[in-house]
Amino acid sequence: MTARVVIERPPLWQRLQPIVGGFDGWLFLAVALLAAAGAVAMYSAGFDHGERFAGHLRNMGLGLAVLLVVSQIPPQRLMALAVPLYALAVALLVATLLFGITKKGATRWLDVGVVIQPSELAKIATPLMLAWWFQKREGQLRAPDFAIAGALLLLPFALVVKQPDLGTSLLILSAGLFVIFFAGLSWRLILPVVALGVAGVVALVAFGDAACEPGVDWKVLREYQKHRVCTLLDPTQDPLGRGFHIIQGMIAIGSGGLWGKGFMNGTQTHLEFIPERTTDFIFAAVAEEFGLVGVVALLAGFTFLIVRGLMIAADAPTVFSRLLAAAISMGFFTYVFVNIGMVSGILPVVGVPLPFVSYGGTAMVTLGLGLGILMSIARSQRLMPS
């Protein structure tokens, strides 16, 4: 008679412990709240827009899976991946310019068996590379080191601008600049650039009418980019064309009032006056249906996420982790500021999604990747022996 060996399976919570152990609860709470708000907003804005809600939930699930996987990678391993990922991103961007798929005048996609958008990889690979560079130069930073960092940033930025993709290039540039700033760039170099930018904006506002006349060449911008800026200055010049997006977005935001028109009751939204109401302009739908109260609650959620990310950066044990966490956290600020700014008419329309709220699979994967890195940095700090 043979003896039977009984192997007792541990309960589910014990099996999940290696995966979720050390997770930052506050960060996960912020993500959960924003994801729930995004699901409600998408259901309301997209319930009569095909399968958008189901697709949004699927994209959220994909982003969550990426978050969970990346959060298991120690920051030391992420640092080892920085140079290969950056080289891959640059190589794919060059290949996109040479062999990419062109849609609506932009060459942003590459067919490698599946169609990918390499600029999304550059959003993460660029700050990774810069954080790696400053980690290697720790304790011996000189002006040439910042110059090299600037060159590392400008290469992917220029390749994405060439596609052209102004929105994504702005996100790459801001992420890289945040790394360089937190690495200790002197205010003596920052203030002149800020002053020059302010002077440019003042001059544009003062002489915008003359600058926007037909036939005036802006040299540094393409014609469609010039039209976006001119439309921002005065959207009523072409209310049924280029200015339609901004005008309808502002009408929807203003009509929401304090409490909004109610869940699924937005007239501008569901009568389809708001273009791209489930993607870039979904903030206008949120403001119309949930009013100022809903907008403030949503902004409070983003503020909570950003502040928690900066707290993780402050506690990070290495220069690499600290710079990367700070850049990713402030990257969320850039997403939110640019999206809400373009919808409300204070920034040109550049096609930047609102995190967790706008529809988009690629953007959700990128967000999950960034959050996974943040969670990895927080997790390594929590699991570090005291």
C-alpha positions as CSV (number, residue, x, y, z in Angstrom):
1,M,0.0,0.0,0.0
2,T,1.6,3.3,-1.1
3,A,1.4,6.4,0.9
4,R,-0.2,9.5,-0.6
5,V,1.6,12.8,-0.4
6,V,-0.7,15.7,0.1
7,I,0.6,19.1,-0.8
8,E,-1.4,21.9,0.8
9,R,-1.8,24.9,-1.5
10,P,-1.3,28.2,0.4
11,P,-4.3,30.6,0.3
12,L,-4.6,33.1,-2.5
13,W,-3.5,36.1,-0.3
14,Q,-0.2,34.3,0.5
15,R,0.4,33.6,-3.2
16,L,-0.1,37.2,-4.1
17,Q,2.0,38.5,-1.2
18,P,5.3,38.5,-3.3
19,I,3.6,40.5,-6.0
20,V,1.8,43.2,-3.9
21,G,4.2,43.1,-0.9
22,G,5.8,46.5,-0.4
23,F,3.3,48.3,-2.6
24,D,2.8,52.0,-1.8
25,G,-0.8,52.1,-0.6
26,W,-1.3,55.8,-1.0
27,L,-0.1,55.7,-4.6
28,F,-2.3,52.8,-5.5
29,L,-5.3,54.5,-3.9
30,A,-4.7,57.6,-6.0
31,V,-4.5,55.5,-9.2
32,A,-7.7,53.6,-8.2
33,L,-9.6,56.8,-7.6
34,L,-8.6,58.3,-10.8
35,A,-9.3,55.1,-12.7
36,A,-12.8,55.0,-11.2
37,A,-13.4,58.6,-12.2
38,G,-12.1,57.9,-15.7
39,A,-14.5,54.9,-16.0
40,V,-17.5,57.0,-15.0
41,A,-16.5,59.8,-17.3
42,M,-16.0,57.4,-20.2
43,Y,-19.3,55.7,-19.7
44,S,-21.1,59.0,-19.7
45,A,-19.3,60.5,-22.6
46,G,-19.1,57.3,-24.7
47,F,-22.2,55.3,-24.0
48,D,-23.6,56.2,-27.4
49,H,-20.2,56.1,-29.1
50,G,-19.8,52.4,-30.1
51,E,-17.7,50.2,-27.8
52,R,-15.6,53.0,-26.3
53,F,-16.5,52.1,-22.7
54,A,-15.6,48.4,-23.0
55,G,-12.4,49.3,-24.9
56,H,-11.5,51.8,-22.1
57,L,-11.9,49.1,-19.5
58,R,-9.8,46.8,-21.5
59,N,-7.1,49.4,-21.9
60,M,-7.2,50.0,-18.1
61,G,-6.7,46.3,-17.5
62,L,-3.8,46.3,-19.9
63,G,-2.3,49.3,-18.1
64,L,-2.8,47.6,-14.7
65,A,-1.0,44.5,-16.0
66,V,2.0,46.6,-17.2
67,L,2.0,48.4,-13.8
68,L,2.1,45.1,-11.9
69,V,4.8,43.6,-14.1
70,V,7.1,46.7,-14.1
71,S,6.6,47.2,-10.3
72,Q,8.4,43.9,-9.8
73,I,11.6,45.1,-11.6
74,P,14.1,46.6,-9.0
75,P,15.4,50.1,-9.8
76,Q,18.9,48.6,-10.3
77,R,17.6,46.5,-13.1
78,L,15.7,49.5,-14.6
79,M,19.0,51.4,-14.5
80,A,20.7,48.6,-16.4
81,L,18.0,48.8,-19.1
82,A,18.2,52.6,-19.5
83,V,20.9,52.7,-22.3
84,P,19.4,49.7,-24.3
85,L,15.9,51.2,-24.1
86,Y,17.1,54.6,-25.2
87,A,19.1,53.2,-28.1
88,L,16.1,51.1,-29.1
89,A,13.8,54.1,-28.9
90,V,16.1,56.3,-31.0
91,A,16.6,53.5,-33.6
92,L,12.8,53.0,-33.9
93,L,12.2,56.8,-34.3
94,V,14.8,56.9,-37.1
95,A,13.2,53.8,-38.7
96,T,9.8,55.5,-38.4
97,L,11.0,58.6,-40.4
98,L,12.5,56.3,-43.1
99,F,9.9,53.5,-43.3
100,G,6.9,54.6,-41.2
101,I,3.2,54.7,-41.9
102,T,1.8,58.1,-42.8
103,K,-1.7,59.1,-41.7
104,K,-3.2,62.5,-42.1
105,G,0.2,64.0,-43.0
106,A,2.0,62.6,-40.0
107,T,4.5,59.7,-40.0
108,R,4.2,58.4,-36.5
109,W,3.7,54.6,-36.8
110,L,6.0,51.7,-37.7
111,D,4.9,48.2,-38.8
112,V,7.1,45.6,-37.1
113,G,4.6,42.8,-37.5
114,V,2.3,44.9,-35.4
115,V,1.8,48.6,-35.8
116,I,3.6,50.5,-33.0
117,Q,4.2,54.2,-32.1
118,P,7.9,54.5,-31.1
119,S,7.4,57.9,-29.7
120,E,5.5,56.4,-26.7
121,L,8.6,54.4,-25.8
122,A,10.7,57.6,-26.0
123,K,8.5,59.2,-23.3
124,I,9.9,56.7,-20.8
125,A,13.3,55.9,-22.3
126,T,14.4,59.5,-22.4
127,P,14.1,60.3,-18.7
128,L,15.5,56.8,-17.9
129,M,18.6,57.6,-19.9
130,L,19.0,61.1,-18.4
131,A,18.6,59.7,-14.9
132,W,21.2,57.0,-15.7
133,W,23.6,59.7,-17.0
134,F,23.3,61.9,-13.9
135,Q,23.7,58.8,-11.6
136,K,27.0,58.0,-13.4
137,R,28.1,61.6,-12.9
138,E,27.1,61.8,-9.3
139,G,29.4,64.0,-7.2
140,Q,31.3,65.4,-10.2
141,L,28.7,67.3,-12.3
142,R,30.1,70.1,-14.5
143,A,28.6,72.3,-17.2
144,P,29.6,69.9,-20.0
145,D,27.6,67.1,-18.3
146,F,24.5,69.2,-18.5
147,A,25.3,70.0,-22.2
148,I,25.6,66.2,-22.9
149,A,22.3,65.7,-21.1
150,G,20.7,68.3,-23.3
151,A,22.0,66.6,-26.4
152,L,20.6,63.2,-25.2
153,L,17.2,65.0,-24.8
154,L,17.2,66.9,-28.0
155,L,17.9,63.8,-30.2
156,P,14.5,62.0,-29.6
157,F,12.7,65.3,-29.2
158,A,13.9,66.4,-32.7
159,L,13.0,63.1,-34.2
160,V,9.4,63.3,-32.9
161,V,9.0,66.9,-33.9
162,K,10.0,65.8,-37.4
163,Q,7.1,63.3,-37.7
164,P,5.5,65.8,-36.8
165,D,3.9,65.2,-33.4
166,L,3.9,68.4,-31.3
167,G,2.0,66.9,-28.4
168,T,4.3,63.9,-27.8
169,S,7.4,65.9,-28.4
170,L,6.3,68.3,-25.7
171,L,5.8,65.5,-23.3
172,I,9.3,64.1,-24.1
173,L,10.9,67.5,-23.7
174,S,9.2,68.3,-20.4
175,A,10.1,64.9,-18.9
176,G,13.8,65.4,-19.9
177,L,13.8,69.0,-18.6
178,F,12.4,67.9,-15.3
179,V,15.3,65.4,-14.9
180,I,17.9,68.0,-15.8
181,F,16.2,70.5,-13.4
182,F,16.1,68.2,-10.5
183,A,19.7,67.1,-11.2
184,G,20.7,70.6,-10.1
185,L,20.7,72.9,-13.2
186,S,21.5,76.4,-12.1
187,W,18.8,79.1,-12.0
188,R,21.2,81.4,-13.8
189,L,20.7,79.2,-16.8
190,I,16.9,78.7,-16.3
191,L,15.8,82.3,-15.7
192,P,17.0,83.7,-19.1
193,V,15.2,81.0,-21.0
194,V,12.0,81.7,-18.9
195,A,12.4,85.4,-19.6
196,L,12.8,84.8,-23.3
197,G,9.7,82.6,-23.4
198,V,7.6,85.2,-21.5
199,A,8.9,87.9,-23.9
200,G,7.9,85.8,-26.9
201,V,4.4,85.2,-25.6
202,V,4.0,88.9,-24.9
203,A,5.2,89.8,-28.4
204,L,2.9,87.2,-29.9
205,V,-0.1,88.6,-28.1
206,A,0.8,92.2,-28.9
207,F,1.5,91.6,-32.6
208,G,-0.6,88.4,-33.2
209,D,-2.9,89.9,-35.7
210,A,-0.1,91.0,-38.0
211,A,1.8,87.8,-37.5
212,C,-1.2,85.6,-38.4
213,E,-1.9,87.4,-41.7
214,P,-1.9,85.0,-44.7
215,G,1.5,84.6,-46.3
216,V,3.5,85.4,-43.2
217,D,6.1,82.7,-42.8
218,W,7.0,81.8,-39.1
219,K,10.1,79.9,-40.3
220,V,10.5,77.7,-37.2
221,L,6.9,76.3,-37.3
222,R,5.0,74.4,-39.9
223,E,1.9,76.0,-41.4
224,Y,-0.5,73.9,-39.4
225,Q,1.3,74.7,-36.2
226,K,1.1,78.4,-37.0
227,H,-2.7,78.0,-37.5
228,R,-3.0,76.4,-34.1
229,V,-1.3,79.3,-32.4
230,C,-3.3,81.9,-34.3
231,T,-6.6,80.0,-33.6
232,L,-5.7,80.1,-29.9
233,L,-5.3,83.9,-30.1
234,D,-8.6,84.3,-31.8
235,P,-10.7,81.2,-32.4
236,T,-13.7,83.3,-33.7
237,Q,-11.7,84.0,-36.9
238,D,-12.7,80.5,-38.1
239,P,-15.6,79.4,-35.8
240,L,-16.7,76.5,-38.0
241,G,-13.2,75.3,-38.9
242,R,-10.0,75.6,-36.9
243,G,-11.6,77.4,-34.0
244,F,-14.5,74.9,-33.6
245,H,-12.7,72.7,-31.1
246,I,-11.8,75.5,-28.7
247,I,-15.1,77.3,-28.9
248,Q,-17.2,74.2,-28.3
249,G,-14.9,73.1,-25.5
250,M,-15.2,76.4,-23.7
251,I,-19.0,76.5,-24.2
252,A,-19.3,73.0,-22.6
253,I,-17.0,73.9,-19.7
254,G,-19.0,77.1,-19.0
255,S,-22.4,75.6,-19.3
256,G,-21.6,73.0,-16.6
257,G,-21.8,75.7,-13.9
258,L,-21.3,74.7,-10.3
259,W,-22.9,71.3,-10.1
260,G,-23.1,70.3,-13.8
261,K,-26.0,69.1,-15.9
262,G,-25.8,65.6,-14.5
263,F,-24.5,62.2,-15.4
264,M,-25.2,61.4,-19.1
265,N,-27.1,64.7,-19.5
266,G,-24.5,66.9,-21.2
267,T,-26.1,68.5,-24.3
268,Q,-22.9,69.7,-25.9
269,T,-21.5,66.2,-25.4
270,H,-24.2,64.0,-26.6
271,L,-25.4,66.3,-29.4
272,E,-21.8,65.8,-30.7
273,F,-20.8,69.5,-30.6
274,I,-17.6,68.5,-28.7
275,P,-15.2,66.9,-31.1
276,E,-13.1,64.0,-29.8
277,R,-15.3,63.9,-26.7
278,T,-13.9,60.5,-25.6
279,T,-10.3,61.3,-26.2
280,D,-8.5,64.7,-26.1
281,F,-11.6,66.8,-25.3
282,I,-13.2,64.5,-22.6
283,F,-12.4,67.1,-20.0
284,A,-15.0,69.4,-21.6
285,A,-17.6,66.6,-21.2
286,V,-16.6,66.1,-17.5
287,A,-16.9,69.8,-16.8
288,E,-20.3,70.0,-18.5
289,E,-21.9,67.0,-16.8
290,F,-20.2,67.3,-13.3
291,G,-19.6,71.1,-13.1
292,L,-17.0,72.9,-11.1
293,V,-17.4,70.5,-8.2
294,G,-16.5,67.5,-10.4
295,V,-13.6,69.3,-12.0
296,V,-12.2,70.3,-8.6
297,A,-12.5,66.7,-7.4
298,L,-10.7,65.4,-10.5
299,L,-7.9,68.0,-10.1
300,A,-7.6,67.0,-6.4
301,G,-7.1,63.4,-7.4
302,F,-4.3,64.4,-9.9
303,T,-2.7,66.6,-7.2
304,F,-2.8,63.7,-4.8
305,L,-1.0,61.5,-7.3
306,I,1.6,64.0,-8.2
307,V,2.4,64.9,-4.5
308,R,2.6,61.3,-3.6
309,G,5.0,60.7,-6.5
310,L,7.2,63.6,-5.4
311,M,7.2,62.2,-1.8
312,I,8.4,58.8,-3.2
313,A,11.2,60.7,-5.1
314,A,12.2,62.6,-2.0
315,D,12.7,59.2,-0.1
316,A,14.5,57.4,-3.0
317,P,17.9,56.1,-2.0
318,T,19.8,56.8,-5.2
319,V,20.2,59.7,-7.6
320,F,18.8,57.6,-10.4
321,S,15.6,56.6,-8.5
322,R,15.1,60.2,-7.2
323,L,15.4,61.9,-10.6
324,L,13.3,59.3,-12.4
325,A,10.5,59.3,-9.8
326,A,10.4,63.1,-9.8
327,A,10.4,63.3,-13.6
328,I,7.5,60.7,-13.9
329,S,5.5,62.6,-11.2
330,M,5.9,65.9,-12.9
331,G,5.1,64.3,-16.2
332,F,1.6,63.7,-14.9
333,F,1.4,67.4,-14.2
334,T,2.4,68.1,-17.8
335,Y,-0.3,65.7,-19.2
336,V,-3.0,67.4,-17.0
337,F,-1.9,71.0,-17.6
338,V,-1.5,70.7,-21.3
339,N,-4.8,68.8,-21.8
340,I,-6.9,71.1,-19.7
341,G,-5.1,74.1,-21.1
342,M,-5.9,73.2,-24.7
343,V,-9.5,72.3,-23.9
344,S,-10.1,75.5,-22.0
345,G,-8.5,77.7,-24.6
346,I,-5.2,78.8,-22.9
347,L,-2.9,76.5,-24.9
348,P,-2.9,75.4,-28.6
349,V,-4.6,72.1,-29.4
350,V,-1.8,69.5,-29.5
351,G,-3.4,66.1,-28.9
352,V,-2.3,65.2,-25.3
353,P,-4.7,62.9,-23.5
354,L,-6.0,63.3,-20.0
355,P,-4.5,60.5,-17.9
356,F,-6.9,57.7,-16.9
357,V,-9.8,59.6,-18.5
358,S,-9.2,59.8,-22.2
359,Y,-9.6,56.8,-24.4
360,G,-6.4,55.3,-25.8
361,G,-4.6,52.0,-25.5
362,T,-1.1,53.2,-26.1
363,A,-1.4,56.1,-23.7
364,M,-2.7,53.8,-21.0
365,V,0.2,51.4,-21.4
366,T,2.6,54.3,-21.1
367,L,0.9,55.5,-18.0
368,G,1.0,52.0,-16.5
369,L,4.7,51.8,-17.3
370,G,5.4,55.1,-15.6
371,L,3.3,54.2,-12.6
372,G,5.0,50.8,-12.4
373,I,8.4,52.5,-12.2
374,L,7.1,54.7,-9.4
375,M,5.8,51.7,-7.6
376,S,9.1,49.9,-8.1
377,I,11.0,52.8,-6.5
378,A,8.5,53.0,-3.6
379,R,8.6,49.2,-3.2
380,S,12.4,49.0,-3.1
381,Q,12.4,51.7,-0.4
382,R,9.8,49.9,1.7
383,L,11.5,46.5,1.4
384,M,14.9,47.9,2.2
385,P,16.1,46.7,5.6
386,S,16.2,49.5,8.2
